[in-house]
Amino acid sequence: MPVQMNVDYSTSIPNNVALGDDRRVLKALEKWHPGYLDWWMNMGPEGFQDALVYLRTAVSVETDGWAVFDYVRMPEYRWGILLAPPEEDRKIPFGEHAGEPAWQEVPGEYRAMLRRLIVIQGDTEPASVEQQRHLGRTAPSLYDMRNLFQVNVEEGRHLWAMVYLLHKYFGRDGREEADELLRRQSGNADHPRMLGAFNEATPDWLSFFMFTTFTDRDGKMQLEALAQSGFDPLSRTCRFMLTEEAHHMFVGATGVQRIIQRTCDAMNQAGIEDPYDINAVRAFGVIDLPTIQKKANLHFSLSLDLFGSEISTNAANSFHASVKGRFKENRLQDDHTLASATYPVSRLVDGEIKVTEEPAVTALNTRLRDDYVHDCGKGIALWNNTITKSGVDFAINLPNAAFNRQIGEFKDAEVSPTGDLLSDADWSQRRSDWLPSKEDGDYIQSLMVPEVEPGKFASWIAPPKVGINNQPGDFEYVKIDG
């Protein structure tokens, strides 16, 4: 497949895959395009489709200098198909086909497996846009509003990336799956999105920042694993998507950090030493640290469910088939086949949580989840460093991986954030200590008053240290009146 470094914006569908030379796929995508725009107008950011937004657009797939910034109305954003450059003579790095040349076409025996993985990944992209569609109306600043919309348009482009693969390599089945990606809707009772976390509401900006911290980080891990695929077009697609995913996690981690900073500043100014004196803290119109911890508990546990069951024959089959690898597979020092390797897995055994050694090839979901938990530690360290520098006696902690699980080994167990097994009665009594209550949600919602004056920020969040593309503090990131 031809791939050029620069993106061709002269066509109706921007791309760097010489789409103009593939009339069949171009025609199919042009037929799909109006349905996508209808979906964007109906399910995308509500109330701001005519606003000029300071967005970045990829103009090259090089790792440096690949984007330009300019004002654009979101429905006019140039979505398209971008793949990272091919690796010359790339070899499959794992599984039964390790060492063989990477596939440029779909192997017939893995067609169904690859299609399902692409559809699941593709389904998450429009889902998050749908979950976040109302947030623009309560943005705490134009800076944050712009970041929300940047995340939204890039998730839209990630949908395009998966739809291209479906149209290019999967014929009629692929075209039907691409249409279904626009029919399903987050939270819809009849046609929900495929994964549970993508049917949850995102009612406020703290939820959005937690989502982009934790759930987009799951996206990073899944994309890293798919980027190892023996199917080279999927690998190159995911490698470019990862360059955009990094910004989404930045928005989340720094968003929560700024909320924490504002809370700590308010506590210090008021002389409040006890972070658990929630009413005293909330009197200053900020979000107390224990509630931030509860929201982290919720979104972290929801995101863990996205990794599936700890023991999985599906994951083993995908790995054995050289379709989906491990996190940064090419950097791991083993035989990349896992024929006799084992991996430690926490399991519920005779009413106790025990670590057992399991075949590594069936424990791949656990390994990817463990890599994810380690990666989450970077965001938590950022938050706790902010708290420590403020002199407040508090720390945000990740809960135990068995806490609040709906999928896998612990879906029927009640487990505390510290990993203690609880009775149903004890869980019911303590649940609101660990997860957001209705009262917590109502309080956060009461703070969701928009701030649309350039350079101004809502009372509950601190300004960023640096503007997007080094713009000044009072830069008008969104021109609401167009």
C-alpha positions as CSV (number, residue, x, y, z in Angstrom):
1,M,0.0,0.0,0.0
2,P,1.5,3.4,-1.0
3,V,2.0,5.6,2.0
4,Q,3.3,9.2,1.7
5,M,4.7,11.2,4.5
6,N,2.6,14.3,3.7
7,V,-1.2,14.2,3.7
8,D,-3.1,14.9,0.5
9,Y,-5.8,17.5,1.2
10,S,-6.8,18.1,-2.4
11,T,-9.3,15.2,-2.3
12,S,-12.7,15.0,-0.7
13,I,-11.2,12.5,1.8
14,P,-7.7,13.6,3.0
15,N,-5.3,10.6,3.1
16,N,-1.8,9.5,2.7
17,V,-2.6,6.1,1.2
18,A,-3.1,7.1,-2.5
19,L,-6.8,6.7,-2.1
20,G,-7.3,8.3,-5.5
21,D,-5.8,5.2,-7.1
22,D,-8.2,2.9,-5.5
23,R,-11.6,3.8,-7.0
24,R,-13.5,1.0,-5.4
25,V,-12.6,2.0,-1.8
26,L,-12.8,5.7,-2.6
27,K,-16.4,5.3,-3.9
28,A,-17.4,3.3,-0.9
29,L,-16.0,5.9,1.5
30,E,-17.6,8.7,-0.3
31,K,-20.9,6.9,0.1
32,W,-20.2,6.4,3.8
33,H,-19.2,10.1,4.3
34,P,-22.6,11.7,4.4
35,G,-23.8,9.3,7.0
36,Y,-20.8,10.2,9.1
37,L,-21.5,13.9,8.8
38,D,-25.1,13.3,9.8
39,W,-23.9,11.4,12.8
40,W,-21.5,14.2,13.7
41,M,-24.2,16.9,13.5
42,N,-26.7,14.8,15.5
43,M,-24.4,13.2,18.1
44,G,-21.3,15.4,18.1
45,P,-20.6,18.5,20.2
46,E,-24.0,20.1,20.9
47,G,-24.4,23.8,20.3
48,F,-21.0,24.6,18.9
49,Q,-21.0,23.3,15.3
50,D,-20.8,26.9,13.9
51,A,-18.1,28.0,16.3
52,L,-14.5,28.6,15.0
53,V,-12.2,26.4,17.1
54,Y,-8.4,26.6,17.2
55,L,-7.7,23.0,16.2
56,R,-4.6,21.1,15.1
57,T,-4.8,19.2,11.8
58,A,-2.2,16.6,10.8
59,V,-0.4,17.4,7.6
60,S,2.3,14.8,7.8
61,V,2.8,11.5,9.6
62,E,6.4,12.2,10.7
63,T,6.9,12.1,14.4
64,D,7.9,15.8,14.6
65,G,6.2,18.8,13.1
66,W,3.2,16.8,11.8
67,A,0.4,19.2,12.7
68,V,-0.7,22.8,12.0
69,F,-3.0,24.9,14.1
70,D,-5.8,27.2,12.7
71,Y,-9.4,28.1,13.3
72,V,-11.9,25.7,11.8
73,R,-15.6,24.9,12.2
74,M,-15.8,21.3,13.4
75,P,-18.2,20.0,10.7
76,E,-15.6,21.4,8.2
77,Y,-12.7,19.6,9.9
78,R,-10.8,17.5,7.3
79,W,-11.1,14.0,8.6
80,G,-9.4,11.3,6.7
81,I,-7.1,8.3,6.6
82,L,-3.6,8.6,7.9
83,L,-1.2,5.7,8.3
84,A,2.3,5.8,9.8
85,P,5.1,5.1,7.3
86,P,5.8,1.5,6.6
87,E,8.8,-0.2,8.2
88,E,11.0,-1.6,5.4
89,D,11.0,-5.4,5.4
90,R,9.0,-5.5,8.6
91,K,8.7,-9.0,10.2
92,I,5.9,-10.3,12.4
93,P,7.3,-10.0,15.9
94,F,5.3,-12.7,17.8
95,G,3.1,-15.7,17.7
96,E,3.0,-18.6,15.3
97,H,4.1,-16.5,12.4
98,A,7.0,-14.7,14.2
99,G,9.8,-13.9,11.8
100,E,7.6,-14.1,8.7
101,P,7.1,-11.0,6.5
102,A,4.2,-8.8,7.8
103,W,1.0,-9.4,5.9
104,Q,-0.2,-6.7,3.5
105,E,-3.5,-8.5,3.0
106,V,-5.8,-10.2,5.4
107,P,-5.0,-14.0,5.8
108,G,-8.2,-15.8,5.2
109,E,-8.0,-18.0,8.3
110,Y,-7.8,-14.8,10.5
111,R,-10.4,-12.7,8.7
112,A,-13.1,-12.9,11.3
113,M,-10.7,-12.4,14.2
114,L,-9.2,-9.3,12.6
115,R,-12.5,-7.9,11.6
116,R,-13.9,-8.2,15.2
117,L,-10.8,-6.5,16.7
118,I,-11.1,-3.6,14.3
119,V,-14.8,-3.2,14.9
120,I,-14.4,-3.2,18.7
121,Q,-11.6,-0.6,18.5
122,G,-13.7,1.4,15.9
123,D,-16.8,1.3,18.1
124,T,-15.0,3.1,21.0
125,E,-14.1,6.1,19.0
126,P,-17.5,7.6,18.2
127,A,-18.8,6.4,21.6
128,S,-16.6,8.8,23.5
129,V,-17.7,11.7,21.3
130,E,-21.3,10.8,22.1
131,Q,-20.6,10.6,25.8
132,Q,-19.0,14.0,25.8
133,R,-21.4,15.9,23.4
134,H,-23.0,18.1,26.1
135,L,-19.9,19.2,27.9
136,G,-19.2,22.2,25.7
137,R,-22.1,24.0,27.4
138,T,-20.5,23.9,30.8
139,A,-16.8,24.4,29.8
140,P,-14.7,26.0,32.6
141,S,-12.8,28.0,30.0
142,L,-12.2,28.4,26.3
143,Y,-8.9,26.6,26.7
144,D,-10.7,23.5,28.1
145,M,-13.5,23.8,25.5
146,R,-10.9,23.8,22.8
147,N,-9.2,20.7,24.2
148,L,-12.5,18.9,24.4
149,F,-13.3,19.6,20.8
150,Q,-9.7,18.6,19.8
151,V,-10.2,15.3,21.5
152,N,-13.6,14.9,19.8
153,V,-12.4,15.6,16.2
154,E,-9.5,13.2,16.6
155,E,-11.7,10.5,17.9
156,G,-13.8,11.1,14.8
157,R,-10.6,10.6,12.7
158,H,-9.8,7.4,14.6
159,L,-13.2,6.1,13.5
160,W,-12.3,7.0,9.9
161,A,-9.1,5.0,10.3
162,M,-10.9,1.8,11.3
163,V,-13.7,2.3,8.7
164,Y,-11.0,2.6,6.0
165,L,-9.6,-0.8,7.0
166,L,-13.1,-2.3,7.0
167,H,-13.8,-1.0,3.5
168,K,-10.4,-1.7,2.1
169,Y,-9.9,-5.3,3.3
170,F,-13.3,-6.8,4.3
171,G,-15.6,-6.3,1.4
172,R,-19.4,-6.4,2.0
173,D,-18.9,-7.5,5.6
174,G,-16.7,-4.5,6.2
175,R,-19.1,-2.1,4.6
176,E,-21.9,-3.4,6.8
177,E,-19.8,-3.2,9.9
178,A,-18.9,0.4,9.0
179,D,-22.5,1.3,8.8
180,E,-23.2,-0.3,12.1
181,L,-20.6,1.9,13.8
182,L,-22.8,4.9,13.0
183,R,-26.0,3.1,14.1
184,R,-25.0,2.2,17.6
185,Q,-25.1,5.0,20.2
186,S,-23.6,5.3,23.7
187,G,-26.2,4.4,26.3
188,N,-28.9,3.6,23.8
189,A,-31.2,0.9,25.2
190,D,-31.7,-0.8,21.9
191,H,-28.4,-0.2,20.1
192,P,-25.7,0.4,22.8
193,R,-22.0,0.6,22.2
194,M,-20.1,-2.7,22.5
195,L,-18.1,-2.1,25.7
196,G,-19.7,-1.1,29.0
197,A,-17.5,1.9,29.9
198,F,-18.5,3.5,26.6
199,N,-22.2,3.4,27.6
200,E,-21.6,5.3,30.9
201,A,-22.6,9.0,31.1
202,T,-20.0,11.7,31.2
203,P,-22.1,14.3,33.1
204,D,-19.4,16.8,34.2
205,W,-15.8,18.0,33.5
206,L,-14.2,16.0,36.3
207,S,-15.7,12.9,34.7
208,F,-14.3,14.0,31.3
209,F,-10.8,14.5,32.8
210,M,-10.9,11.2,34.5
211,F,-12.2,9.5,31.3
212,T,-9.3,10.9,29.3
213,T,-6.8,10.0,32.0
214,F,-8.0,6.4,32.5
215,T,-10.1,5.2,29.6
216,D,-8.0,6.9,26.9
217,R,-5.0,5.3,28.5
218,D,-6.7,1.9,28.0
219,G,-7.0,3.0,24.4
220,K,-3.3,3.6,24.3
221,M,-2.6,0.1,25.6
222,Q,-4.9,-1.5,23.1
223,L,-3.5,0.5,20.3
224,E,0.1,-0.4,21.3
225,A,-0.9,-4.1,21.3
226,L,-2.6,-3.8,17.9
227,A,0.4,-1.9,16.5
228,Q,2.4,-5.1,16.9
229,S,0.0,-7.0,14.6
230,G,1.2,-9.1,11.8
231,F,-1.4,-7.3,9.6
232,D,0.7,-4.4,8.6
233,P,-2.1,-1.9,7.6
234,L,-3.6,-2.3,11.1
235,S,-0.2,-1.8,12.7
236,R,0.6,1.4,10.8
237,T,-2.9,2.8,11.5
238,C,-2.5,2.3,15.2
239,R,1.0,3.7,15.2
240,F,-0.2,7.0,13.9
241,M,-3.3,7.0,16.2
242,L,-1.0,6.7,19.2
243,T,0.6,10.1,18.3
244,E,-2.9,11.7,18.8
245,E,-3.8,9.6,21.8
246,A,-1.0,11.1,23.8
247,H,-2.7,14.5,23.8
248,H,-5.9,13.1,25.0
249,M,-4.2,11.6,28.1
250,F,-2.4,15.0,28.6
251,V,-5.8,16.8,28.6
252,G,-7.0,14.4,31.3
253,A,-4.0,14.2,33.6
254,T,-3.4,17.9,33.6
255,G,-7.1,18.7,33.9
256,V,-7.3,16.7,37.1
257,Q,-4.0,18.3,38.3
258,R,-5.4,21.8,37.8
259,I,-8.5,20.9,39.8
260,I,-6.3,19.6,42.6
261,Q,-4.1,22.7,42.4
262,R,-7.1,25.0,42.8
263,T,-8.5,22.9,45.7
264,C,-5.2,23.0,47.5
265,D,-4.8,26.7,46.9
266,A,-8.3,27.3,48.3
267,M,-7.6,25.2,51.4
268,N,-4.3,27.0,52.1
269,Q,-5.9,30.4,51.6
270,A,-8.7,29.5,54.1
271,G,-6.4,27.8,56.5
272,I,-8.2,24.4,56.2
273,E,-5.8,21.6,57.2
274,D,-8.2,18.7,57.2
275,P,-8.9,17.6,53.6
276,Y,-11.8,15.5,54.9
277,D,-13.6,18.6,56.2
278,I,-15.6,18.4,53.0
279,N,-18.2,21.0,53.8
280,A,-15.6,23.6,54.7
281,V,-13.7,22.9,51.5
282,R,-16.8,23.0,49.3
283,A,-17.8,26.3,50.8
284,F,-15.1,27.8,48.6
285,G,-16.6,26.4,45.3
286,V,-13.9,23.8,44.7
287,I,-13.9,20.0,44.5
288,D,-12.7,18.3,47.7
289,L,-9.9,15.8,47.4
290,P,-11.8,12.8,48.8
291,T,-14.4,13.2,46.0
292,I,-11.6,13.4,43.5
293,Q,-10.3,10.1,44.9
294,K,-13.8,8.6,44.5
295,K,-14.0,9.7,40.9
296,A,-10.6,8.1,40.3
297,N,-11.8,4.9,41.9
298,L,-14.8,4.8,39.6
299,H,-13.1,5.5,36.3
300,F,-10.1,3.4,37.0
301,S,-12.3,0.4,37.8
302,L,-14.5,0.9,34.8
303,S,-11.4,1.1,32.6
304,L,-10.0,-2.1,34.0
305,D,-13.1,-3.9,32.8
306,L,-12.1,-2.9,29.2
307,F,-9.3,-5.4,29.4
308,G,-11.7,-8.3,29.7
309,S,-11.3,-11.5,31.7
310,E,-8.0,-12.2,33.4
311,I,-7.9,-15.6,31.7
312,S,-8.9,-15.5,28.0
313,T,-8.7,-18.0,25.3
314,N,-9.7,-15.3,22.8
315,A,-6.6,-13.2,23.7
316,A,-4.5,-16.4,23.5
317,N,-5.8,-17.2,20.0
318,S,-5.2,-13.6,18.8
319,F,-1.6,-13.8,20.1
320,H,-1.0,-17.3,18.7
321,A,-2.3,-16.1,15.3
322,S,0.1,-13.1,15.3
323,V,-2.9,-10.8,15.2
324,K,-2.6,-8.9,18.5
325,G,0.5,-8.7,20.6
326,R,1.6,-7.4,23.9
327,F,2.4,-3.9,25.0
328,K,5.6,-2.9,23.2
329,E,6.1,-6.5,22.1
330,N,9.1,-5.6,20.0
331,R,11.0,-4.5,23.2
332,L,10.3,-7.6,25.2
333,Q,13.1,-10.1,25.8
334,D,11.6,-13.6,25.4
335,D,10.8,-16.1,22.7
336,H,7.6,-14.1,21.7
337,T,5.6,-17.4,21.5
338,L,5.0,-18.0,25.2
339,A,4.9,-21.8,24.6
340,S,5.8,-22.7,28.1
341,A,5.9,-19.4,30.0
342,T,3.7,-18.6,33.0
343,Y,2.4,-15.3,34.4
344,P,1.1,-14.4,37.9
345,V,-2.7,-13.8,38.1
346,S,-4.8,-12.7,41.0
347,R,-7.8,-15.0,41.3
348,L,-10.7,-15.7,43.7
349,V,-9.9,-19.1,45.1
350,D,-12.0,-20.6,47.9
351,G,-13.2,-17.3,49.1
352,E,-9.8,-15.7,49.1
353,I,-7.8,-13.6,46.7
354,K,-4.7,-15.6,45.7
355,V,-2.0,-15.2,43.1
356,T,-1.6,-18.3,40.9
357,E,0.8,-19.0,38.1
358,E,-1.1,-19.4,34.8
359,P,0.0,-20.1,31.2
360,A,1.2,-16.7,30.0
361,V,-0.6,-17.0,26.7
362,T,-4.0,-17.2,28.3
363,A,-3.1,-14.5,30.9
364,L,-2.4,-11.8,28.2
365,N,-5.3,-9.6,29.3
366,T,-3.9,-9.6,32.8
367,R,-0.4,-8.7,31.6
368,L,-1.7,-5.9,29.4
369,R,-3.8,-4.7,32.4
370,D,-0.8,-4.8,34.7
371,D,1.2,-2.7,32.1
372,Y,-1.8,-0.3,32.1
373,V,-1.8,0.0,35.9
374,H,1.9,0.8,35.9
375,D,1.4,3.4,33.2
376,C,-1.5,5.0,35.3
377,G,1.0,5.6,38.0
378,K,2.5,8.4,36.0
379,G,-0.7,10.4,36.2
380,I,-1.1,9.7,39.9
381,A,2.4,10.8,40.6
382,L,1.7,14.1,38.8
383,W,-1.4,14.7,41.0
384,N,0.3,13.7,44.3
385,N,3.3,15.9,43.5
386,T,0.9,18.8,43.2
387,I,-0.6,18.0,46.5
388,T,2.7,17.5,48.2
389,K,4.1,20.9,46.9
390,S,0.9,22.5,48.3
391,G,1.6,21.2,51.8
392,V,-1.7,19.3,52.0
393,D,-1.7,16.0,53.9
394,F,-3.4,13.8,51.3
395,A,-2.6,11.3,48.5
396,I,-4.5,9.9,45.6
397,N,-4.2,6.1,45.3
398,L,-5.2,3.6,42.7
399,P,-7.6,1.1,44.1
400,N,-6.9,-2.7,44.1
401,A,-7.6,-4.2,40.7
402,A,-10.4,-6.4,42.2
403,F,-12.3,-3.3,43.4
404,N,-15.7,-2.6,41.8
405,R,-15.3,-5.0,38.9
406,Q,-18.1,-6.1,36.6
407,I,-16.1,-8.4,34.3
408,G,-13.6,-11.1,35.1
409,E,-12.5,-12.9,38.2
410,F,-14.0,-10.5,40.7
411,K,-17.3,-9.5,39.1
412,D,-19.2,-11.4,41.8
413,A,-17.0,-10.3,44.7
414,E,-17.2,-7.2,46.9
415,V,-13.7,-5.9,47.4
416,S,-12.5,-2.7,49.1
417,P,-10.0,-0.3,47.5
418,T,-7.3,-1.9,49.6
419,G,-8.1,-5.4,48.4
420,D,-10.1,-6.7,51.4
421,L,-13.0,-9.1,50.6
422,L,-16.3,-7.8,52.1
423,S,-19.8,-9.0,52.7
424,D,-22.6,-7.6,50.7
425,A,-23.8,-5.7,53.8
426,D,-20.3,-4.2,54.5
427,W,-20.0,-3.1,50.8
428,S,-23.4,-1.5,50.9
429,Q,-22.5,0.4,54.0
430,R,-19.1,1.6,52.8
431,R,-19.8,2.1,49.1
432,S,-20.4,5.8,49.2
433,D,-17.0,6.2,51.0
434,W,-15.3,4.8,47.9
435,L,-17.5,5.7,44.9
436,P,-19.2,9.0,44.1
437,S,-22.7,9.3,45.7
438,K,-25.6,11.1,44.2
439,E,-24.8,14.0,46.6
440,D,-21.3,14.2,45.3
441,G,-22.6,14.2,41.7
442,D,-25.1,16.9,42.5
443,Y,-22.4,19.1,44.1
444,I,-20.0,18.7,41.1
445,Q,-22.9,19.5,38.8
446,S,-23.7,22.7,40.7
447,L,-20.2,23.9,39.8
448,M,-20.7,23.3,36.1
449,V,-21.2,26.9,35.1
450,P,-19.6,27.9,31.9
451,E,-16.8,30.5,31.6
452,V,-16.4,31.8,28.1
453,E,-14.4,35.0,28.6
454,P,-10.9,34.6,27.1
455,G,-8.4,34.1,29.8
456,K,-11.0,33.4,32.6
457,F,-11.4,30.1,34.4
458,A,-14.2,28.6,36.6
459,S,-13.7,28.8,40.3
460,W,-12.9,25.1,40.7
461,I,-10.0,24.8,38.3
462,A,-6.6,26.5,37.9
463,P,-5.2,27.9,34.6
464,P,-2.8,25.8,32.7
465,K,0.9,26.6,32.9
466,V,1.3,26.8,29.1
467,G,-1.2,27.6,26.4
468,I,-1.9,25.4,23.4
469,N,0.8,26.0,20.8
470,N,2.3,28.5,23.2
471,Q,-0.6,30.9,22.9
472,P,-1.0,33.7,25.6
473,G,-3.3,33.2,28.6
474,D,-6.1,35.4,27.1
475,F,-6.1,33.7,23.7
476,E,-9.6,33.1,22.2
477,Y,-9.4,29.4,21.6
478,V,-13.0,29.2,20.6
479,K,-14.9,32.0,18.7
480,I,-18.4,31.1,19.8
481,D,-20.1,33.6,17.5
482,G,-18.2,32.2,14.6
